[in-house]
Amino acid sequence: MRREQHEIGGGTLIVYGHYGRPFLVFPSEQGRAWDFESNGMIDAVRGLLDDGRVKLYCVDSFDAASWSNSSLPLDQRAQQHGVYESWITGDIVPAIHHDCGGPQDIGTLGCSLGAFHAVLFGLRRADLFPFAFGMSGNYDPATWNGWGDRADAAYFTNPVDFVPNLHGDHLNWLRDRLSVLLVVGQGQWEDTTGSLPSTQHFAHLLREKGLRCELDVWGHDVPHDWPSWRAQLAHHLPRFC
């Protein structure tokens, strides 16, 4: 299996696979680009990578300076997220397109806080990312020890806030363009992290707006942890490549 590591714009990008549909992979909270590999996620779909059905592009997080920095008010954390978004769209997307031999649609996926990123990037930039796959995500940053006044930055980076207000031509375009897959378990830590209620509520919001959203709730023996995400990735990813 091809594996290449690159330092781009101050962050790390690791490429797995030689051909196939490209997916941008976001790590869990404050994670690094190699976390998927270190936690067995690459091995879970190695057959797809070896067969040239998928390529995974794993990146660093920026959470320590944004969403995980509880010393900042929520709106400032959201503004810091804008730095990360600029890196993804300005540096990482062109690198993926170059590696793929030209522009093409990119899927997003991630676990826990990575799931939030995967879905947020799909909603904000469906022109680049028309498919988003989130596992055990909490999609409401206001619940992450959020404090302080909330202005535009916090609103436009909180899907629970802005999705209910989508309308008009942009909503119709998203209905045609974007597909979202939300997966969550009912086991240990899925409720206490907010992932289970948030995923179920967010799926309801998406469906209310007529957006394409599949919700897959796994059993009470499925915790908020890497073994669950390995199984969920291996189960769902073959359908989309």
URTA-V721723 format. One record per residue. SS is DSSP state (a for helix, b for strand, c for the rest). NEAR is the number of other C-alpha atoms within 8 Angstrom. Layout:
ss->[SS:SS]
near->[NEAR:NEAR]
This chain:
ss->[c:c:b:b:b:b:b:b:c:c:b:b:b:b:b:b:c:c:c:c:b:b:b:b:b:b:c:c:c:c:c:c:c:c:a:a:a:a:c:c:a:a:a:a:c:a:a:a:a:a:c:c:c:b:b:b:b:b:b:c:c:c:a:a:a:c:c:c:c:c:c:c:c:a:a:a:a:a:a:a:a:a:a:a:a:a:a:a:a:a:a:a:a:a:a:a:a:a:a:c:c:c:c:c:c:c:b:b:b:b:b:c:a:a:a:a:a:a:a:a:a:a:a:a:c:c:c:c:c:c:b:b:b:b:b:c:c:c:c:c:a:a:a:c:c:c:c:c:c:c:c:a:a:a:a:a:c:c:a:a:a:a:a:a:a:c:c:a:a:a:a:a:a:a:a:a:a:c:b:b:b:b:b:b:c:c:c:c:c:c:c:c:c:c:a:a:a:a:a:a:a:a:a:a:a:a:a:a:c:c:c:b:b:b:b:b:b:c:c:c:c:c:c:c:c:a:a:a:a:a:a:a:a:a:a:a:a:a:a:a:c]
near->[8:7:8:7:8:7:8:9:6:5:8:12:14:13:12:12:14:10:10:11:10:13:12:12:13:17:18:12:10:11:9:10:14:9:9:11:9:7:7:10:13:8:7:10:11:9:6:10:16:10:6:11:11:13:15:11:13:14:15:13:13:9:11:9:9:13:13:9:10:8:4:7:11:15:13:11:14:13:11:10:12:8:8:9:8:9:10:9:9:8:11:11:9:10:8:10:11:9:7:10:6:7:8:7:9:12:13:16:16:17:15:15:12:16:18:14:10:16:14:11:11:15:10:6:9:13:7:9:14:14:13:15:15:18:14:16:16:15:11:11:10:9:6:7:6:10:7:7:7:9:7:7:11:14:11:9:8:13:12:10:10:10:10:9:6:9:7:6:6:8:10:9:8:11:10:6:9:15:10:12:12:14:14:14:16:14:12:11:8:15:11:7:8:9:14:15:8:12:15:9:8:10:12:8:11:13:10:7:10:7:11:10:11:8:9:8:8:9:8:9:8:11:12:12:6:9:6:11:11:11:9:10:11:10:7:8:9:8:5:5:8]
